Structures are given as C-alpha cells and as structure tokens.
Amino acid sequence: MKQKTIDDIAQEAGVSKATVSRVISHPEIVSKRTQDRVRAVMEKYSYTPSLLAQGLAGSPTKTIGVVIDELSNFFFIEIAEGIDHVLSPNGYSMLLSSSRWIEERETQLVRSLISNRVQGVLIAPISENGIAIRLLQEAGIPFVVINSIPKDPSISYACCNNFEGGRLAAEYLNMYPSEQIIVITGFEHQSIEHRLEGFFRTISAPESIIRYSQVKTQEEGYHLVPQLIADNQIDCKKTTLFITNDNVAIGIINRLVDMGIRIPEQVSILGYDNIRISELCRIPLTTISQSITKTGEMAAQSLLKLLKKPESVYHHLIQPTLIERKTTIH
C-alpha cells in the first residue's frame, strides 16, 4: 500500500494540513478531541511524518547536521575534524551524531536533524540507498554523502576510490609473496565491497585467499590472533594479512607483539585508512591512505556550495595512495 501523505491524513481527519502539522509538533495548542481524531487516522495507516512540514516550517539555523557510523572509530573522528576545518571559519556549527551501524537509529537521527531545521546534512550512511537518504531527498535539505557512492547521480558525494585502493593493496602484495594471504574485513559496507573487488581482481591466485569477516574493532582484532594461530598456523607459516580497517590492524599488531610473533618477518600486515595513530602504534603500520581529513573538508566545501546553489551536484572521488612503514618487508 502506498504510504499516506500529510495531505491524506488531513483530508480523512477532516482538518487542515496545518492542523496535522501542529498535532505532530505542537499538540498543546490543539484540542484533545482534534488530536484524538488526527492520531486515530495516523495510527490507522501507521503514518510516519516526513517532517518536511514541521522541520522546514521555521527559519533554518546556521547548523550543519553530521551523521557518522562510529564515534569510537578514528576514521570517522578524522572525517569530522576535516568537516570542522571548513565549517567553523564559515560561521557554521556542527551537530555530530553516530548511527552505531544501526539503520533505525540512523533514520531517527536524520528525522531529528530535519525537525531541528539544520541548514544542511553531511552523512556517512550505512547504505547508499537507505531510508535516511530518501528522507533527506524528500525534505529538500541540501546534503552530501561521505564514504559511499550513491546510485543516484544527482546526489553529491565525497568518497575514496575504494576499488583502486583494493587494487593498490593487491599489486603491492603480489611483489612480496608469502605462504598464505589472509583478508580480514569488518562491517558490511559498499566501501568494503569495492575494496575487495579491486583486490581480488588483481591479487595472484585469488582462489587461495583465506577470508575472515565481521571483525569490527581493535579489541576484536586483538582477540582474533589466537584463532589465526589455531586455524592457519600464522606463527609457523609465513603469512600476509590484508586488513581493511586500521583499527582492527592495530589490535592484531598489539597481540602479535605481546605473543612474541615477529612483524614483518613472520607476519606482514597491510591496513587500510591511514588513520593518524597508524603511524604511532607499536610497529608503524603499512596502509592504504584515503586522505581522511581531506575527504571531510571536500564534503563540507561541497555542502556550503549547495547551500548557495541547491541545483548543483558535486562528485569527489579521492585517489588512494600506499604508505609503506614497518609492518611489511620492502
């Protein structure tokens, strides 16, 4: 059944569209009898307000909503830092929130930003085609997607070329063969899919690659090492790990050092992201850089342009680079 609009609710309840909006946002100024009638129709159709009427009814604030996936992930913190580099000098404040990789939470955060009349939104979405993106489009609020490439070409984005990053990783590992290569990934996301696509199209003998998935945090990386020893004998076989998240890679490095397993002589490690701490961990991490702070800056710059010219579209595909440090032999 087609989702009901605020006009449909108003017509069936026998009230104006403005009254429905007041029931949603300022019920205290509507009689209880009218409230009950409107709410009964809303409940009948499981109506969820788009928040367009209530969210855009007042004057916009000079605030930009920012929705990221993880506050505990240095990648997203550095994205936010890049955003702030652009917004603050231009007199904008940043309202930062995290979806924690939960789609329902992401949707609610976007609804809240619309109702709070933010002037624009920067979002690192869980899915490039999720409900949150549709809500922003329906509300007509300028927004830019970060860390994903939307299927809709009319949506602006700033994202690393993750396919190229995966290809660079494989090209590098092809130069330094080992007895086994293990790929470790975390959350399922378009960016990871593209990295793996580039990697497996380029790596020698892709059918021999060992895969671990859903390893999401530094702690989970730390605790994965005994399993890698038990299942894959990484303490005996010369092994290369390609880890698509620097946070996880750092956890693995810490555990290997604690256990006395030599890096890179026994286990070589290639990460992805080049978060700032990757250079400062116990053994500096070789990684693929996706210019994190620059990504945040470019997204924010694009949004400020959209605020002046909403019909414009900005696509920034940022090229990755390989950063060699001490966790690989070179």
Backbone hydrogen bonds, N-H to C=O, Kabsch-Sander energy under -0.5 kcal/mol:
donor,donor_aa,acceptor,acceptor_aa,energy
9,I,5,T,-2.0
10,A,6,I,-2.2
11,Q,7,D,-2.4
12,E,8,D,-2.3
13,A,9,I,-2.2
14,G,10,A,-0.9
15,V,10,A,-2.4
20,V,16,S,-1.7
21,S,17,K,-2.2
22,R,18,A,-2.2
23,V,19,T,-2.3
24,I,20,V,-1.7
25,S,21,S,-2.6
26,H,22,R,-2.4
29,I,26,H,-1.7
30,V,27,P,-1.9
35,Q,31,S,-2.7
36,D,32,K,-2.8
37,R,33,R,-1.8
38,V,34,T,-2.6
39,R,35,Q,-3.1
40,A,36,D,-2.0
41,V,37,R,-1.4
42,M,38,V,-2.2
43,E,39,R,-2.8
44,K,40,A,-1.9
45,Y,41,V,-1.4
46,S,43,E,-0.9
47,Y,42,M,-3.0
55,G,51,L,-2.7
56,L,52,L,-2.1
61,T,117,R,-2.5
63,T,61,T,-1.0
64,I,93,S,-2.8
65,G,63,T,-0.5
65,G,120,G,-2.5
66,V,95,L,-2.9
67,V,122,L,-2.5
68,I,66,V,-0.5
68,I,97,S,-2.5
74,F,72,S,-0.6
76,F,73,N,-0.6
77,I,73,N,-1.7
78,E,74,F,-2.5
79,I,75,F,-1.7
80,A,76,F,-2.4
81,E,77,I,-1.9
82,G,78,E,-2.0
83,I,79,I,-2.1
84,D,80,A,-2.4
85,H,81,E,-1.7
86,V,82,G,-0.8
86,V,83,I,-1.0
87,L,83,I,-2.6
88,S,84,D,-1.8
90,N,86,V,-0.7
90,N,87,L,-0.8
91,G,88,S,-1.9
92,Y,87,L,-2.3
93,S,62,K,-1.8
95,L,64,I,-2.8
96,L,94,M,-0.8
97,S,66,V,-2.2
99,S,68,I,-2.8
100,R,69,D,-1.2
102,I,99,S,-1.6
103,E,101,W,-0.6
106,E,102,I,-2.4
107,T,103,E,-2.6
108,Q,104,E,-2.1
109,L,105,R,-2.5
110,V,106,E,-2.1
111,R,107,T,-2.3
112,S,108,Q,-2.3
113,L,109,L,-2.2
114,I,110,V,-2.2
115,S,111,R,-2.5
116,N,112,S,-1.7
117,R,114,I,-1.7
118,V,113,L,-1.9
119,Q,63,T,-2.7
120,G,63,T,-0.8
121,V,142,P,-1.9
122,L,65,G,-2.9
123,I,144,V,-2.3
124,A,67,V,-3.1
130,G,127,S,-1.4
134,R,130,G,-1.5
135,L,131,I,-2.6
136,L,132,A,-1.9
137,Q,133,I,-2.1
138,E,134,R,-2.6
139,A,135,L,-2.2
140,G,136,L,-1.0
141,I,136,L,-1.2
144,V,121,V,-1.9
145,V,156,S,-2.5
146,I,123,I,-2.8
147,N,158,A,-1.9
155,I,152,D,-1.8
156,S,143,F,-0.5
157,Y,314,Y,-2.3
158,A,145,V,-2.2
159,C,316,H,-2.8
161,N,318,I,-3.0
162,N,160,C,-1.8
165,G,161,N,-1.9
166,G,162,N,-2.4
167,R,163,F,-2.1
168,L,164,E,-2.7
169,A,165,G,-2.0
170,A,166,G,-2.2
171,E,167,R,-2.6
172,Y,168,L,-2.2
173,L,169,A,-2.3
174,N,170,A,-2.2
175,M,171,E,-0.6
175,M,172,Y,-1.0
176,Y,173,L,-1.1
179,E,238,K,-1.0
180,Q,238,K,-1.4
182,I,240,T,-2.8
183,V,210,I,-3.1
184,I,242,F,-2.5
185,T,212,Y,-2.5
193,E,189,H,-2.2
194,H,190,Q,-2.5
195,R,191,S,-1.8
196,L,192,I,-2.6
197,E,193,E,-2.2
198,G,194,H,-2.3
199,F,195,R,-2.3
200,F,196,L,-3.1
201,R,197,E,-1.5
202,T,198,G,-0.6
202,T,199,F,-1.2
203,I,199,F,-2.6
208,S,205,A,-1.8
209,I,206,P,-1.4
210,I,181,I,-2.3
212,Y,183,V,-2.5
214,Q,186,G,-1.2
215,V,185,T,-2.6
216,K,214,Q,-0.8
221,G,217,T,-2.2
222,Y,218,Q,-2.2
223,H,219,E,-2.2
224,L,220,E,-0.9
224,L,221,G,-0.5
225,V,221,G,-0.8
225,V,222,Y,-0.6
227,Q,224,L,-0.8
228,L,224,L,-2.0
229,I,225,V,-2.2
230,A,226,P,-2.5
231,D,227,Q,-3.1
232,N,228,L,-1.9
233,Q,229,I,-1.4
234,I,228,L,-0.9
236,C,233,Q,-2.0
237,K,233,Q,-3.2
239,T,266,Q,-2.2
240,T,180,Q,-2.4
241,L,268,S,-3.0
242,F,182,I,-2.7
242,F,240,T,-0.5
243,I,241,L,-0.6
243,I,270,L,-2.9
244,T,184,I,-2.3
244,T,242,F,-0.5
246,D,272,Y,-1.6
249,A,245,N,-2.1
250,I,246,D,-2.5
251,G,247,N,-1.6
252,I,248,V,-2.1
253,I,249,A,-2.5
254,N,250,I,-2.4
255,R,251,G,-1.8
256,L,252,I,-2.5
257,V,253,I,-2.5
258,D,254,N,-2.2
259,M,255,R,-1.8
260,G,257,V,-1.1
261,I,256,L,-2.4
262,R,260,G,-0.5
266,Q,262,R,-1.5
267,V,262,R,-2.0
268,S,239,T,-2.8
269,I,327,T,-2.6
270,L,241,L,-2.9
271,G,286,T,-3.0
273,D,288,I,-3.3
278,S,275,I,-1.8
279,E,276,R,-1.2
280,L,277,I,-1.1
281,C,277,I,-0.8
285,L,278,S,-2.7
286,T,269,I,-0.6
287,T,323,I,-2.2
288,I,271,G,-0.8
289,S,287,T,-0.6
289,S,321,T,-3.4
290,Q,273,D,-1.4
295,T,291,S,-2.1
296,G,292,I,-1.9
297,E,293,T,-2.2
298,M,294,K,-2.8
299,A,295,T,-2.2
300,A,296,G,-2.2
301,Q,297,E,-2.6
302,S,298,M,-2.2
303,L,299,A,-2.1
304,L,300,A,-2.3
305,K,301,Q,-1.7
306,L,302,S,-2.1
307,L,303,L,-2.0
308,K,304,L,-0.7
308,K,305,K,-0.7
309,K,305,K,-2.5
312,S,309,K,-2.2
316,H,157,Y,-2.1
316,H,314,Y,-0.5
317,L,315,H,-0.6
318,I,159,C,-2.9
318,I,316,H,-0.7
321,T,289,S,-1.8
323,I,287,T,-3.1
324,E,322,L,-0.6
326,K,284,P,-1.4
327,T,284,P,-0.8
